[in-house]
Amino acid sequence: MNKLNLTGVLIVIIFLIGCTPKSLRQGNSYIENGEYPQALEVLTDALNNNPDNPKIHRSLGIAYYKTGQYEQALDEFEKAKQKLDDDGIIMFYSGLSFEQLAQYDRAIEEYSNYVRLGRFSSIRSKLRQRVQQLIPKQAAQWAKDRMKTEKEINPVDIPDNSIAVAYFKPLNISEELRSLHIGLTDLLILDLSMIKSLRVIERVKLKEIYEELGFSTTDFVDENTTPRMGKLLGASSLVTGVFTGFGDEQWRIDPALGWIKLDDYMTLESVEGKLQQFFAVEKELVFDVLENLDITVTEEEKNQIMNNIPTKSLKAFLAYSRGLDYVDRGMYSEAISEFESALTIDPGFNISGAKMANAKLLSQSMDSTNRLEEVFDSAILLAEEKNQLMITTLENTSQAGLTRSPKSELAFSEAQSDVELEILFQW
């Protein structure tokens, strides 16, 4: 960067810093020092004088969050978003606020937005982990809410393109193959999800509805229970059936398909084969279901489904299926061991590696929200060190009263005045 360009950039930054209302800086200082009631008072007065300033709304939202007033905080963040729609601070604290209110779906949304747009890689990493840890909580909460409001659920409101896959009841299955029906459901869901016109219900939600109903994965969802299961899952159609073994070599699936809105249920033609032909038979079942649903499949989607063979080793897939079963039961160390076994048998079994990583994450205790804020502050301090040269230059040049390095995300953001200092070094 030549001297002329640097001077021009500094003039712009200094001007922006000078435009920061004194009351906002004072309110941020109160927040930084843990004096939240004072911050609320100062920032509320500042907002009365400048109601359209999004940074005041943002700071006020943080002050509300710090005092446990989460709904008020979210109200302020929503107003700030109107002009600061990609602001990492707002995403982060909105996520925390939603989490405190146990609105896990919204917390996941905000954390995911930060992962996509946020500035600090250490925070992105932490929030990726947190999203994965919140997904089971969100699914459990969702299932409980569905049960509470079951009478209010109108099947007419369920999207026509929504579909769920129930667990296939295993019959005459040896102990070694006991969990194969769980892997089958998982694979069917993955294949049906490749059809862009379908909305497939996630298996994590299926698990939670089963638990709320007191079902085990070996219970059969029949003609009588399909309407209720589909209604609770929010699925217009539901795939179910029986998975039967004939010794250790031969197996057969007797599938059925339920239409929730029509209150209709029909058995489909059986598919069967040798156990070593498991994946070929599973693909046959997928296309049979799609045909009976009158779903048009593009050539690209067909190829994706046919190529979705995660492993050629049935032994590895069995270990993977046992891993899924253990995860569902919260037995994470056993799950990790099974996923690891699947990878040992087939090192190219990538989805097993992903599931193992997720099981390791679920086995860890979640950071408290206070700890998450500490990590956030640490990222800010690190960024300060990286930008110390620019900050020092500003201190020597500006008459705006910047006399010390900022000690909080808010102060750091104000010092930048929405200009990425690290990017300036690349000019």
C-alpha positions in Angstrom: 0.0 0.0 0.0 1.5 3.3 -1.0 1.5 6.3 1.4 -1.2 8.2 -0.5 -3.6 5.3 -0.5 -2.9 4.5 3.2 -3.6 8.2 4.1 -6.9 8.1 2.2 -8.0 4.9 3.9 -7.1 6.3 7.3 -9.1 9.5 6.7 -12.2 7.4 5.9 -11.7 5.2 9.0 -11.1 8.2 11.3 -14.2 9.9 9.9 -16.3 6.9 10.6 -14.9 6.5 14.1 -15.6 10.1 14.8 -19.2 9.6 13.8 -19.7 7.0 16.5 -22.1 8.6 19.1 -20.4 9.2 22.4 -23.4 7.6 24.2 -22.9 4.4 22.2 -19.2 4.3 23.1 -20.1 4.9 26.8 -22.8 2.1 26.6 -20.3 -0.3 25.1 -17.8 0.6 27.9 -20.4 -0.2 30.5 -21.0 -3.6 28.8 -17.3 -4.2 28.7 -17.0 -3.6 32.4 -20.1 -5.7 33.3 -22.2 -2.7 34.3 -25.3 -3.8 32.4 -28.0 -1.7 34.1 -26.0 1.4 33.4 -25.5 0.2 29.8 -29.2 -0.3 29.3 -30.0 3.2 30.6 -27.4 4.9 28.5 -28.2 2.9 25.3 -31.9 3.4 25.7 -31.3 7.2 25.9 -29.0 7.0 22.9 -31.8 5.2 21.0 -34.3 7.8 21.8 -32.0 10.4 20.2 -31.0 8.2 17.3 -33.7 5.5 16.7 -32.3 4.4 13.3 -28.8 3.6 14.4 -28.4 -0.2 14.0 -25.3 -0.3 16.3 -27.2 1.1 19.2 -29.9 -1.6 18.7 -27.1 -4.2 18.5 -25.4 -3.0 21.7 -28.8 -2.7 23.5 -29.5 -6.2 22.4 -26.3 -7.5 24.0 -27.0 -5.5 27.2 -30.5 -7.2 27.3 -28.8 -10.6 26.7 -26.4 -10.0 29.6 -29.3 -9.3 32.0 -31.2 -12.4 30.9 -33.8 -10.5 28.9 -33.5 -12.7 25.9 -36.7 -11.8 24.1 -36.0 -8.1 24.3 -32.5 -8.8 23.1 -33.8 -10.6 20.0 -36.2 -7.7 19.3 -33.2 -5.3 19.3 -31.1 -7.7 17.1 -33.9 -8.0 14.6 -34.1 -4.2 14.3 -30.3 -4.0 13.9 -30.4 -6.6 11.2 -32.3 -4.3 8.9 -29.1 -2.4 8.2 -26.5 -4.9 9.5 -27.8 -8.1 7.9 -24.4 -9.9 7.8 -23.1 -8.8 11.1 -21.3 -11.5 13.0 -21.9 -10.1 16.4 -25.7 -10.1 15.9 -25.6 -13.7 14.5 -23.6 -14.9 17.5 -25.6 -13.2 20.2 -28.9 -14.0 18.5 -27.9 -17.7 18.5 -27.1 -17.5 22.2 -30.4 -15.8 22.9 -32.4 -18.4 21.0 -30.5 -21.2 22.8 -31.3 -19.7 26.2 -35.0 -19.7 25.2 -34.6 -23.4 24.1 -35.5 -22.4 20.5 -32.9 -24.7 19.1 -34.0 -24.5 15.5 -33.5 -20.7 15.5 -30.2 -21.0 17.4 -29.0 -23.5 14.8 -30.0 -21.1 12.0 -28.1 -18.2 13.5 -25.0 -20.2 14.3 -25.0 -21.6 10.8 -25.2 -18.1 9.4 -22.1 -17.2 11.4 -20.3 -20.3 10.1 -21.2 -19.1 6.6 -20.4 -15.4 7.0 -18.5 -14.9 10.3 -15.0 -13.4 10.4 -13.2 -15.6 13.0 -12.3 -19.2 12.0 -12.0 -20.3 15.7 -15.6 -19.2 16.3 -16.8 -20.8 13.1 -15.2 -24.1 14.2 -16.8 -23.9 17.7 -20.2 -23.1 16.2 -20.0 -26.0 13.7 -19.5 -28.3 16.7 -22.3 -26.6 18.6 -24.8 -27.0 15.7 -24.1 -30.7 15.6 -24.6 -30.9 19.4 -27.9 -28.9 19.2 -29.5 -31.0 16.4 -30.5 -33.9 18.8 -31.9 -31.4 21.3 -33.8 -29.6 18.5 -35.2 -32.9 17.3 -36.2 -34.0 20.8 -37.9 -30.7 21.4 -39.6 -30.8 18.0 -41.0 -34.3 18.7 -42.4 -33.2 22.1 -44.0 -30.2 20.6 -45.6 -32.4 17.9 -47.0 -34.7 20.6 -48.4 -31.8 22.5 -50.1 -30.2 19.5 -51.1 -33.5 17.8 -54.8 -32.7 17.9 -54.1 -29.4 16.2 -52.1 -30.9 13.3 -54.2 -30.9 10.1 -53.0 -33.4 7.5 -54.2 -31.0 4.8 -51.4 -28.7 5.8 -48.7 -31.3 5.4 -46.8 -30.7 2.1 -47.7 -33.2 -0.6 -44.0 -33.8 -1.4 -43.0 -34.8 2.1 -42.1 -38.4 2.8 -40.8 -40.4 5.8 -39.2 -43.8 6.0 -40.1 -45.9 9.1 -38.0 -48.7 10.4 -38.6 -52.0 8.7 -39.6 -54.7 11.3 -36.9 -57.4 11.4 -38.1 -61.0 11.4 -36.0 -64.1 11.7 -32.9 -62.0 11.8 -29.8 -63.3 13.6 -28.1 -61.3 16.4 -25.2 -60.5 14.1 -27.6 -58.9 11.5 -29.9 -57.3 14.2 -29.1 -53.7 13.3 -29.2 -54.0 9.5 -32.7 -52.7 9.4 -31.5 -49.4 10.9 -28.8 -49.1 8.2 -31.5 -49.9 5.6 -33.7 -47.1 6.8 -30.7 -44.7 6.8 -29.7 -45.7 3.3 -33.3 -45.3 2.0 -33.5 -41.8 3.4 -30.2 -40.9 1.8 -31.3 -42.2 -1.6 -34.7 -40.5 -1.5 -33.1 -37.3 -0.4 -31.4 -37.1 -3.8 -34.8 -36.5 -5.5 -35.0 -32.7 -5.6 -38.8 -32.7 -5.7 -39.1 -34.6 -2.4 -38.9 -33.4 1.2 -37.6 -36.3 3.2 -37.9 -36.4 7.0 -34.6 -36.8 8.7 -33.9 -40.0 10.6 -33.1 -38.0 13.8 -36.7 -36.9 13.9 -38.0 -40.4 13.2 -36.0 -41.6 16.2 -37.5 -39.0 18.5 -41.1 -39.6 17.4 -40.6 -43.3 17.9 -39.4 -42.6 21.5 -42.3 -40.3 22.2 -44.7 -43.0 21.1 -42.8 -45.7 23.1 -41.9 -47.6 20.0 -38.7 -49.5 19.5 -36.9 -49.7 16.1 -38.2 -53.3 15.8 -41.9 -52.3 16.1 -43.9 -52.5 12.9 -45.7 -49.4 11.7 -48.8 -51.0 10.1 -52.0 -49.9 8.4 -53.4 -48.7 11.8 -50.4 -46.8 13.0 -49.3 -45.3 9.7 -51.7 -42.3 9.7 -50.7 -41.2 13.2 -47.0 -41.7 12.5 -47.1 -39.8 9.2 -49.1 -37.0 10.8 -46.6 -36.6 13.7 -43.7 -36.7 11.3 -45.3 -34.2 9.0 -45.1 -36.6 6.1 -47.7 -36.9 3.4 -46.5 -40.5 2.6 -44.7 -43.0 4.7 -42.6 -46.1 3.6 -42.7 -49.0 6.0 -42.6 -52.8 5.8 -41.0 -56.0 7.1 -37.4 -57.1 6.7 -37.2 -60.9 6.8 -34.1 -63.1 6.9 -33.8 -66.7 5.6 -30.7 -68.0 7.2 -27.6 -66.0 6.9 -27.7 -65.8 3.1 -31.1 -64.8 1.8 -33.4 -61.9 2.8 -36.6 -60.3 1.6 -38.4 -57.0 2.1 -42.1 -56.7 2.1 -42.7 -53.0 1.8 -45.8 -50.9 2.2 -46.7 -47.4 1.4 -49.2 -45.2 3.3 -50.8 -41.9 2.1 -51.7 -39.9 5.1 -54.1 -37.4 3.5 -56.0 -40.1 1.7 -55.9 -42.4 4.6 -54.8 -45.1 2.2 -52.3 -47.9 2.7 -51.1 -50.5 0.2 -48.5 -53.3 0.2 -45.9 -53.2 -2.6 -44.3 -56.1 -4.4 -41.7 -57.9 -2.4 -38.0 -57.5 -3.2 -35.5 -60.1 -2.2 -32.0 -61.4 -2.9 -28.9 -62.8 -1.4 -27.5 -60.9 1.5 -24.4 -60.0 -0.5 -26.8 -58.3 -3.0 -28.1 -56.0 -0.3 -27.4 -52.7 -2.0 -28.8 -53.8 -5.4 -32.0 -54.9 -3.7 -32.2 -51.7 -1.7 -32.0 -49.7 -5.0 -34.8 -51.8 -6.5 -36.9 -50.9 -3.4 -36.2 -47.2 -3.8 -37.3 -47.0 -7.5 -40.4 -49.2 -6.7 -41.4 -46.6 -4.0 -40.8 -43.7 -6.4 -42.9 -45.4 -9.1 -45.8 -45.9 -6.7 -45.6 -42.3 -5.6 -45.7 -41.2 -9.3 -42.4 -39.3 -8.8 -40.6 -38.4 -12.0 -36.9 -39.1 -11.6 -34.4 -37.4 -13.8 -31.5 -39.3 -15.3 -29.1 -37.4 -13.1 -31.0 -38.3 -10.0 -31.2 -41.9 -11.1 -27.5 -42.1 -11.6 -26.9 -40.4 -8.2 -29.0 -43.0 -6.4 -27.4 -45.9 -8.3 -24.0 -44.7 -7.5 -24.8 -44.1 -3.8 -23.2 -47.3 -2.6 -21.2 -46.2 0.5 -19.3 -49.4 0.7 -19.1 -52.7 -1.2 -18.5 -54.6 2.1 -21.6 -55.9 3.8 -19.5 -56.5 6.9 -18.5 -52.9 7.0 -22.1 -51.8 6.5 -23.2 -54.0 9.3 -20.7 -52.4 11.6 -21.9 -49.0 10.4 -25.6 -50.0 11.2 -24.6 -51.1 14.7 -22.9 -47.7 15.1 -26.1 -45.9 14.2 -28.0 -48.0 16.7 -25.5 -47.2 19.5 -25.7 -43.5 18.7 -29.5 -43.6 18.9 -29.2 -45.2 22.3 -26.6 -42.6 23.5 -23.8 -45.2 23.7 -21.2 -43.1 22.0 -18.0 -45.0 22.8 -19.6 -48.2 21.4 -20.7 -46.3 18.4 -17.3 -44.9 17.8 -15.8 -48.4 18.0 -18.3 -49.7 15.4 -17.7 -46.8 13.0 -14.0 -47.3 13.4 -14.4 -51.1 12.6 -16.3 -50.2 9.5 -13.4 -47.9 8.4 -10.9 -50.6 9.2 -12.7 -53.0 6.9 -13.2 -50.4 4.2 -11.0 -47.3 4.5 -13.0 -45.6 1.7 -16.3 -45.8 3.7 -16.4 -42.0 4.1 -19.9 -41.7 5.6 -18.8 -44.0 8.5 -15.9 -41.6 9.1 -18.3 -38.7 9.2 -20.6 -40.5 11.6 -17.6 -41.4 13.8 -16.5 -37.8 14.0 -20.1 -36.8 14.9 -20.3 -39.5 17.6 -17.1 -38.2 19.2 -18.5 -34.7 19.2 -21.8 -35.9 20.8 -19.8 -37.7 23.5 -18.3 -34.5 24.6 -20.0 -32.2 27.1 -21.3 -28.9 25.6 -19.5 -25.7 26.4 -21.6 -23.4 28.5 -22.8 -20.2 26.8 -20.4 -18.3 29.1 -17.5 -20.4 27.9 -18.6 -19.7 24.3 -18.5 -16.0 25.0 -15.0 -16.4 26.4 -13.8 -18.1 23.2 -15.5 -15.3 21.2 -13.6 -12.6 23.2 -10.3 -14.5 22.7 -10.8 -14.4 19.0 -11.3 -10.7 19.2 -8.1 -10.3 21.2 -6.2 -12.3 18.7 -7.5 -10.1 15.9 -6.4 -7.1 17.9 -2.9 -8.3 18.0 -2.9 -9.0 14.2 -4.1 -5.5 13.6 -2.0 -3.7 16.2 0.0 -1.9 13.5 -3.1 -0.3 12.0 -4.6 0.5 15.4 -1.3 2.2 16.5 -1.4 4.2 13.3 -4.9 5.3 14.0 -4.0 6.3 17.5 -1.2 8.5 16.3 -3.3 10.0 13.5 -6.8 10.3 14.8 -8.2 13.1 16.9 -11.2 11.0 17.8 -10.0 10.0 21.2 -9.0 6.4 20.5 -6.5 6.1 23.4 -6.3 2.4 24.0 -6.8 -0.9 22.2 -10.3 -2.2 22.4 -11.0 -5.0 24.8 -14.3 -6.3 23.6 -16.0 -7.3 20.3 -18.1 -4.2 20.4 -15.2 -1.9 20.9 -13.1 -3.7 18.4 -16.0 -3.4 15.9 -16.3 0.3 16.6 -12.5 0.7 16.1 -12.8 -0.9 12.7 -16.0 1.1 11.9 -17.2 -1.8 9.7 -13.9 -1.8 7.7 -11.9 -5.0 7.8 -8.5 -3.9 9.0 -6.9 -7.1 7.9 -8.1 -6.6 4.3 -6.7 -3.1 4.3 -3.2 -4.5 4.5 -3.8 -6.2 1.2 -4.5 -3.0 -0.6 
